[in-house]
Amino acid sequence: MITYDVLPSPIGDVLLTAEDGALSGVHVNRAPGPAWERSPGQFAAARGQLDAYFAGDRREFELPLAPRGTPFQTRVWDALRRIPYGETRTYAELAHDLDAPSACRAVGAANGRNPLSIVVPCHRLIGSNGSLTGYGGGLAAKRWLLEHERGRS
């Protein structure tokens, strides 16, 4: 059973989902599934940490996570969590960090499938020319997140 809650934020509503007591999704401006059950109490820690992040008082998250993905996607998501707050990397740089320098497109695809945006900071990946590239919550949200972090680091 997927449970959810919705957190208002400066970039729009953030949909939180959990499975088996661990956070499985953080999605910007996405609606819950029709068979999901709202359970606000289950998300107190996630809500508190995300509120602190948006207020500029938190840079890292300490939550039980349950993302579902392939082994390669999991490697990419782990690497995303190592990008320091307020910094960015290109897809090519992340592929190189994973010892897979020719896997830029695969890194991009894995980044796009990240179910835990913000907590697993996929917004910190940018194009090789420094441009902002796709973000599930929209480019305005990505821009806000990057400016928010740069202003606090």
Backbone hydrogen bonds, N-H to C=O, Kabsch-Sander energy under -0.5 kcal/mol:
donor,donor_aa,acceptor,acceptor_aa,energy
3,T,1,M,-0.5
3,T,18,A,-2.0
4,Y,37,E,-1.9
5,D,16,L,-1.8
7,L,14,V,-2.9
12,G,9,S,-1.5
14,V,7,L,-2.8
15,L,13,D,-0.6
15,L,27,H,-3.4
16,L,5,D,-3.0
16,L,14,V,-0.6
17,T,25,G,-2.4
18,A,3,T,-2.1
19,E,22,A,-2.1
22,A,19,E,-1.8
23,L,64,P,-2.7
24,S,17,T,-2.5
25,G,17,T,-1.6
26,V,115,P,-2.7
27,H,15,L,-2.5
29,N,13,D,-3.4
30,R,27,H,-0.6
36,W,33,G,-1.2
37,E,2,I,-2.1
39,S,4,Y,-2.6
42,Q,39,S,-1.3
43,F,40,P,-1.6
44,A,41,G,-1.1
47,R,43,F,-3.1
48,G,44,A,-2.5
49,Q,45,A,-2.5
50,L,46,A,-2.6
51,D,47,R,-2.8
52,A,48,G,-2.1
53,Y,49,Q,-2.2
54,F,50,L,-2.8
55,A,51,D,-1.7
56,G,52,A,-0.5
56,G,53,Y,-1.5
57,D,52,A,-3.0
58,R,52,A,-0.8
66,A,23,L,-3.2
69,G,67,P,-0.5
74,T,70,T,-2.6
75,R,71,P,-2.0
76,V,72,F,-2.3
77,W,73,Q,-2.8
78,D,74,T,-2.4
79,A,75,R,-2.2
80,L,76,V,-2.3
81,R,77,W,-1.4
82,R,78,D,-0.5
82,R,79,A,-1.2
83,I,80,L,-1.5
87,E,84,P,-2.1
89,R,124,R,-2.3
91,Y,126,I,-1.0
94,L,90,T,-2.3
95,A,91,Y,-2.4
96,H,92,A,-2.5
97,D,93,E,-2.4
98,L,94,L,-1.4
99,D,96,H,-2.0
100,A,95,A,-2.7
103,A,100,A,-2.6
107,V,103,A,-2.6
108,G,104,C,-2.3
109,A,105,R,-2.5
110,A,106,A,-2.5
111,N,107,V,-2.7
112,G,108,G,-2.1
113,R,109,A,-0.9
113,R,110,A,-0.6
114,N,111,N,-1.3
117,S,26,V,-1.3
119,V,117,S,-2.3
120,V,116,L,-3.4
122,C,120,V,-2.4
124,R,121,P,-1.6
125,L,122,C,-1.5
126,I,89,R,-2.4
127,G,131,S,-3.0
130,G,127,G,-2.3
138,G,135,Y,-2.5
142,K,138,G,-2.0
143,R,139,L,-2.8
144,W,140,A,-2.2
145,L,141,A,-2.6
146,L,142,K,-2.4
147,E,143,R,-2.6
148,H,144,W,-2.8
149,E,145,L,-2.2
150,R,146,L,-2.6
151,G,147,E,-2.3
152,R,148,H,-0.6
152,R,149,E,-0.9
153,S,149,E,-1.1
